[in-house]
Amino acid sequence: MISFLLTLPEDVLLAIFARVSVEDLLSLIQTCRVLHALGSTDYVWHQINVHLPLDVPSGKDIHLISGPELHRAWVRGLRLERNWRRHASRLRKMCHIMHGGIVVRIQFLGSQWLITLSRAPTSVLCLSVWYIGVPDRERRHLSMDVPSATTFAASMQNDGRDAIVAILMDGIRTTKVRVYSITLESDADGEHPMTHCPRLMSQISQAKSEGTPSEVQIYGDIVVVAIAYFENIFNPPTYRFIVLSIKTGSQVTISPKLPEHFSHVHFRLFPRHMVIAGMKLHERLVVRIYDLSPVIARLSGLYQSSSPTNDLDTFNQYIAEYETDDVPADSDYTLSDGYLSHNFPRMTALSFHGSAGSLHRPGTASVFSFPSEKGALCPRSHGAVPVHVFPTPASAMSDIVCIGTTGRRAVWLERRWDTDVFTLMKGTFSPEQKGSTIVERLLPSHLVLPFEIFSCQSLAFEESTGRVCLGLHTGELYILYLSSVRSIRSGPARCATTPVQPPFPYVSFNFDQQGSHRTKCCAKS
């Protein structure tokens, strides 16, 4: 068979390689040097349909990534997928970081950086940036006090060399957001990791505000903050959004027309779109997609004022709307960050229908994919049905839910009210109804962890590398590695002759196949 393939013209071989599955391609290029050379070209790897989350630079066109880099990313992705689909994933490694303070929010920034918001015993709030690209060499890159901060949003710029962080402040009748730029280029020797100073780029400051800021999002150089206005305690709030251009400092307030009795509102940003989701009448999940291009054009040069304009844009004309079928009244949902498919937003929502009202009645959970598939549409009187439904244990409640960017994987903290037992769960979902659903414990039940799951206060999940970060109320961080540590890309260049000591104490755990662990303790000298 191989000898026959070698007799074919090169263009025919390239066409064959471009049409086989990635698993078959990896097998073919291992047969001989000729097939390896042809199968390693950029053209072949650019033709592969990406059906798994890959550890590649976020936001970068996959056609601009070299074939060898995509080859390595696919190998790592397939290994992680095999481990992820196990009955209980094998924990490859776990690292412990003594963070300090109660970590209230964690966000992965790519696969090599971590941003945390923590509260010290003195009630001082602190924003920290951690480099986690090399296991056992995790270190604090930057730390800054952020008084009155409630939450933050972050994204990368300049091909991952800078981070843009928008911090939402808490104030009485005041809406305040500060936007900082943080350099992510690490020192070559790693001896001065705390010398990187954040630079204030822009801010939103609106005094005498009657509303309550609830959420902030950032994409590129656009920052949006949602403000809820409560008329009374009986009706859900109405919403306005302040849109800020970091480049020009211009701001504009938009007032989208949302469905009546719209609650549990969340939103996401994309290059030219804004997605707003919420519960309509506590019965249906509604997702609306708006064209943000006119607002971005307006901010680019027409308005240079640092205060929001008084003329409110109304997003009456949304370009797409998706409404689900009825869900139980006690449901809540979590929205993925989403991604672009053919320049249009695609998102996943995971809704848990709790059974806390009954200790003996099992609950259910639904996975919705937007835009809704054609085959998932009910008659006009009904909404889109979920692409997946799976049962949840009786008396179970999901405390913290994290969905990957593509919506194919999720991690959540499950609490059983009858036994008060906490469990880390994982889910594997396909965007289509025909795909399989796998819901299992994240880790084997016999695995002994050096901490109690119930002490988890915050959770973050990086889908492409299978990393899970847990923030405990004791001020500790634990990073779980579910992919092979040897396949993780190396971090910044370091001196080969000088050993590097981490700037903080950490403990590294290496696990064998039986689930027991070997401990290595290190501390700054």
N, C-alpha and C positions, 0 to 999 in steps of 0.2 A: 504493500500500500504506500509506504513512504517513498519507495523508488519510483512509483508511478507519479506521485505528487511532484517529485523533483523534475520530471520531464515536462511539466506544464509551464507555460510562459509566466513570467513574473507578474504581469497584470492580472492573469487569471488567479494566481495564488493570492494576490492581495484582495481580490474580490471574494475569494473563499474565506479568507481570514476575517474579513469585515462582516461576514454573515453568520459565523458560528458563535456559539455562546462563549462567554468569557472563560468559563471552566474548560471548555474544549480548546480554546486558544492557548491557555496556559499549558495544557498537555501537549499540544502540537509543537510549541516552540522549544520543548525539552527533548525532542526526538533527534534533532541534528542541528549543526551550526547554520546551515542554509536557511532552514525554516525559522530558526531563532533570530537570524538577522532580519529576515523579511517580516516576521511577526512582531518585531520590536520597533517598527517604524511608527512615527507619529500618526500617519494616515490611518493605520489599522486601529490604534487605540482611540482615535477620535470618532470612529464609526460605531463604537460599542454603545448600546443603549444602557444608560446608567439606571439601574434598578435598586441600588443599595446606596446608603449614605457613605460617601468617601471622604477621607481625611485629606482634602485639598484646600488651598487658600479660599476663604469665603469670598463670594462675590466675583471671583475670577472666572472668565470664560474658559470652559474646559478645553476648547480648541487652542488655547494659548499655553496649555500645559504640555510638556514634552511626553513622548511615549514612554520612556523609562520611568518617569515619575508617576504616570498613570498606572504603569505595570505594578510598581511597588504599592501604590494606593489600593489597587484591586486585590492584591495578595493579602494586605492587612484587612481590607474590608470583608473578604470571604472567610478569613480565619475568625474574625469577630462574629460574623453571622453564624458560623457553625457553633461557636461557643454560646452565642446568645440564644439559639434555638434549643439548647439542651434543656432537659427537665429542670435543672438548676444550674445556672452558669458557673463555670469554674473561675474562682477568683485568682487571677494571676499574681497580683501584688496589691499591697495596701500601704499607704504612707500616712503617717500621723504628723500633724503640724500643730504646735502650741500657738494658737492664734492670739488668744487673749480677748476678753469681752464676749458677750453673747452675739453670735453672728445671726443677724436678722434677715439678710438677703445675700445670695450668692449668684454670680453670673459667670459662665465660661465665656471667654473672648477668644474665639478660635479654639484650637486644641492645645495651645501652649501657655495661655494666660487665664488668670482667675481674678475676679473683682469681688470684694466683699464689703458689706456695710455692717458694722458691729457697734454694740453699745457696751461701754465700760461700766464697772460698778459705780463709778461717779456720775453716771448718766451722760458722759461725753460720747458723742458719736464719731466714728472713725471710718474713713474709706481707705481700703488697702488694695494694692495691685500685687498679685503674686505671679512669679514665673514658675511654671510647672512642666516645662518642656522636657526636662531630664529627670526621671525618677531618682529619688534619694538626693537630689540637688534642688529641691523646691526652695524658693527663697522669696522674701518680701522685697518687691521692687520699689514700692512707694507707699507711704502712709500719710494721710492728712486728716486733720480734724474738720468735721462738717457739722457744726452746731445746727440743731433743729431739722436735720435731714430726715425725710420719711422713706424715700425710695430713690432709685436711680435707674438710668438706662445707659448702655454703652455700645459703641460700635468701633470698628477698625477703619482707618484711613491710610492712604499712602502705602498701599501694598503691605499693610500690617505693621508699618513702622511707628504709627501713632494710634492712640486710643482717644476717642471723643466720649466724654462722660457728662451726661446731663443729670444734675442732682436736684430733686424736688425738695424744697424747704417747707417746713411747717410754720405757719404764722397766723395770727388772729386777723381775719378779714384781709388777708394779703396772699397774693399768688406770686411766688418767687421761685425761679429756676436759674441755676448757675451752670454754665457749660464750660468745661475745662478740656484742654488738650494735654495729653500725657505721652511723652516719648517712651516707646517700648524697646528701643535699641539697647541691648544689655551691654554692660562693660565687658571688655575682653577678659579681664582677670577676675571679675566678680567680687572685688574687694570693696567696692563703694556702691552698693546697690541702692542706697537711700538718698543719693544726691540728685535724683531726677525731680525737678520742681514742676508742678502742674502750672499751666498757663491759662488764665481766665480769658476765654475767647468772646463770650457774649452772655447775656442774661435776660430773663424776663422778670420784670418787677411791676406788679399791678397792685396799688394800694386801694383801700376801701372796696375790696372785692367782697361781694355777698356770697360768693360760691365757695365750694370746698374742693381744692385740687385733689384729684384721685389717682391719676396715672400719667406717666410721661414715657414717650417713645422717641427714638432717634433713628434716622436713616440718612446716610450721607451727611449733607450739611443742613438738614431740616430737622427741627425739634418741635414736637407737638405735645401739649399738656392738656388733659381733659379736666374740666371744671364742672362739678355737679351743683345744681341750684335746687334747694329744698324749699318748697312752698309750705308744706305741712308734713306732719308725721304719718299721714295716711296714704299719700300718693308717692310714687317713685319720683326721683328728681329729674329735671331737665338738664341738658348738657350743652355746653359751649366748649370750643377748642381754640386755644391760642397756638398759632403756627409761627415759628421763628426761623428766619434764615441766618445761619451762623456767619455766612460770608458778608452779608450786607448789614446785619443787625436789625433788619426790618421785621415787623410783626403784623399779623392780621388775625382778627378773631372771626371764626366761622361758626355758624349756628345751623347744623344740619337738622332737617325735619325728620324726626325719628317716630316710630310707631307709638301710639298711646300706651300708657302703662308699661313703659320699657324699663326694665331693671337689669341688674348684673351686667352693666355695660363695660366692654373692653374694646380696645382698638389696636390695629397694627398698621405699620407704615411700609410702603414699597416705593420704588423709584418714582412712579407716576400715579400711584393709587393710595387710597386710605380705606381700610376695612374696619367697619364698626359692627360689633356683635352684641347681642343682648337677649334677654328673655322677654317675650311679648305675652302680657297677661299671665305671667308665671306658667305658661303652658307650652310655648313653642320657642325654639331657638331661631332667631332671625339674624342673618348675615347680609349686610349691605356693602357694596363696593362703590366708592366714589372716585371720580377723576380729580386728582390733585393738581394736574398740570396748570389750570388757570391761576390757582393760588400761588404756585411756585413762580409762574411768570410775573405775577403781580409783585411778589417779594423781590424779584431779581433787580428791579431798578426804579419802579414807580414810587416806592415808599422807602424813605431812609430814616424815618422817625424811630426812636427807641421805645416808644409807647404804642400800644395797639391802636389801630385806627377805629374810629367810631362807627364806620360803615361796616355792617355785618354782612358777610357773604352767607347765603343760605344754600346748603347742599340739598336742594329739593329734588334735583334730578340725579338720582343714583344710576349708575350704568348697569348694575346687576343686583338682584336680590334673591336670597335663598332662604326658605322657611321650612323648618322641619315639621314632622308630624307631632301630635301632642305628646308631651313627656310628663311624668308625674310632677306634682306641684312641689315636692321637696327636692327637686333636682338642682344640681349646680354643674357648671361646665368649666373646662380649661381649654384655652385656645393655643394652638401651636404658633410659633413665630412665622411659619409659612415660607414659601419660596416662589419663584417665578417659573411658570411653565408656558412657553410661547408668549412671553411678555405679559402674562396675566397672573394675578395672585392665586395661589392654591394653598389651602389651609385644612387643618384637621381639628376637630373638636371632640373632646372626650367628656361625656356626661355620666355622672354616677347618680343613680336613683336609690337613695339610701333606704335602709330598712331599720333605722334606729328606733322607729316607733314600735317595732315588734322584734322581740329577741328571737323569734322562731321563724319569721318569714324571710326567705332569701331575697336579696336585692338584685338589681341588674345594672349594667353599664352599657352605654351606646357610643359607638364611634361614627361620627359624621365626617364626610369629605366634601369640601367645597372647592370649585363648583361641583354641584351634584351630578353624578353620572346619569346618563339618559335612562338607563335601566333601573335607576333608583327612584324614579318619580312616580308618585301615586296619582290618582285622578285629581282633577282641579280642586276638589274640596279638601284634599289632604296635602300635606307637605312632603318633603323628601324624607324617605325612611333611612335609618342608619345603615351603613355598609357592613357593620359588624355589631352584634349584641352578644354579651357574655354574662353569665351569672356571677354574683358576688355572695360571699357567705352571709348568713343571717347575723344581724347585729353588727355588721361591718360598716366602717366609715373611712373614707379616704381623706386623710389630713392634708397632705402635701402631694401635688401632682405635677410632674414634669414631662412634657411631650417634646420629642426631638423636632428639629426644624422641618424634616420631611414628613413627620407624622407617622412614620413606620414603626417607631419604637417609643416606649414610654416607661417611666418609673414612678411609683407612688408609694407613699407610706400608708399602710392599712392598719386601722385600729379596730379591735373587737371589743364592743361594749360589754359583752357578757363575761369575758375573761380579762379584759384590759391588757391584751397582748398586742404588741406592735410588730408588723412584718413589712419588710421591703419587698414590693411586688414589681414585676416587669410585664410588659405587654408587647406583642409583635402584631402589627396590623398592616394589611395591604390596602391601598387606596381603592381597590375594586372589590365588589362583593364576592367575586369568585376566589379571592385570595384566602389564605388560611389565617386564623387567629390563634395566637398562643399566649396564654395568661398563666404565669407560674410565679413561684417564689424567685426572687432575684438570686439568692444564695442558698446553698444546701442547708437543710435544717440542722445537720450535725456540725456545721461549721461554728467554731467558738470564736466570737468577736471580742476584742478588748474593750468594748463599750456596750452600753445598753441602747437598743434601738429607740426606746421611748424618750431618750434624752435628746433626740434630734429636733432642732428648732428650725432648720432651713435645709434645703435640698436643691442640688443642681445636677443636670444631666447633659453630657456632651455625646451626641448620638453617633458621630462618625468614628470616635475612638472607644466608645463604651465606657467612658469614665463617669463615675458618680461621686459627687462631693457632698459630704454631710457636715453640717455645722451643729455642734452640740451646745447645750446651755452651760457647759463647763468651760467654754472658750476654746475648744479644740476643733480642729478640722481633720476629717479622714477622707482621703482620696482612694477610691476603689478602682483598680485597673482590671478590666475584663478582657482586654486584648493583650497579646504578647508584648511584654516590655521591650524585648529585643527589636521589635519592628517599629518602635516609636522613633520618630526623627530626632536626631541630635539637636541640642540647643545651640546657643552662641558658642563661638570658638573660644577655647581656653588654652592656657599655656600647658604644654604637654609635660613639662618637667616639674611644675609646681603644683602640689596637691591643693585643691580648693576646699576650704572649710565652709559649711553652710553658716549663714549669719543668724541662725536660730536653732534651738533643739528640735530634733525630729526623731521619729522611730520608724523604721522600715520593717515590714513583715513580708516574708516570702513563704508562699503556701505550696505544699506538696499535693499530690493527687488525693491523699486521704483527708485533706482538709485541715490538718494540723499546721501550725506555723512556726517558723524560726524567726527570732527577733534580733534585730541589729540596732543598737542605740548609738546615736551620734550626738555631739554637742559642740558648740562653738568653743574653740580653744582660746 
